[in-house]
């Protein structure tokens, strides 16, 4: 995807920094024995392996929680734990993006289906997983018992467009996909500027935000113009109004428009950033979206996780591990002496480096 073999995998680094890695062969009895040593001292077990594979290994929810009743067992799947498709394999492009309705809900009339950016569903469901685990740990504090918590990429996708799905469930209606040339509320639209960049105007409250937009584009007379003075008239004459706004926005650069926007605090808007724009956006950095992660050569700038804690600000500890980098260390912590660590590695029950295909 990135044009060649790279020394560092940015995606793996983002999702696995500050972790340790032990690599075990769970089909080997001694490898599975070590896995149970880990489970015996764990608070949480997280898996995204299909239920049938977990059952073959004896790591299905029932087997594990009956043996470790205080354990929180978190399983994230493609399609859930019940139903005929529960055991189907799925990436987020399939279950989260395509089957949930997200892709179709974003398809403009006459246009091809949009493609998902990599990992959108994966990161979204990971946050749900973390929230479920925290709630289950809190419940365990009161009850003394763990529980199974689960979610699916399909459910996560449905919740992501819950606005649309709930309208369909309760009213039996589908919401039309927005087409910028005919937006019913032209104050919620994107406009191209003279330097071929874009701004997105977000006038959700039409009566409140329309006057600010009319003033900032230098057309206060539109507030008394019968074509545009009410929400209804702007809806009826949307194509004409959008075309007029297109002409006006094309007369100034985005930087010039931003200066004009600053004079109207009741105008809600955002720049449409490319990734290059984002990396130069002062607010991107001020928001704490970048962290410096220590690694073998110093530090690397990476995306921060999106939550902040005021009491103990989180600091990234270290780069992502190589697969099996901490196998020997963790085995030693579990009580295995050097000879037994060497024996397990020699048997192929544990690995200190990525296993050959």
Secondary structure, 3 states (H helix, E strand, C coil): CCCCCCCCCHHHHHHHECCCCCEECCCCHHHHHHHHHHHHCCCEEEECCCHHHHHHHCCCHHHHHHHCCCCEEEEEECCCCCCCCCCCCCCHHHHHHHHCCHHHHCCCCCCCCCCCCCCHHHHHHHHHHHHHHHHHHHHHHHHCCCCEEEEEHHHHHHHHCHHHHHHHHHHCCCCCCCCHHHCCCCCEEEEECCCCCEEEEECCCHHHHHHHHHHHCCCHHHHCCCCCCCHHHHHHCHHHHHHHHHHHHCCCCHHHHHHHHCCCCCCCEEECCCHHHHHHCHHHHHCCCEEEEEECCEEEEEECCCCCCCCCCCCCCCCECCCCCCHHHHHHHCCCCHHHHHHHHHHCCEECCCCCC
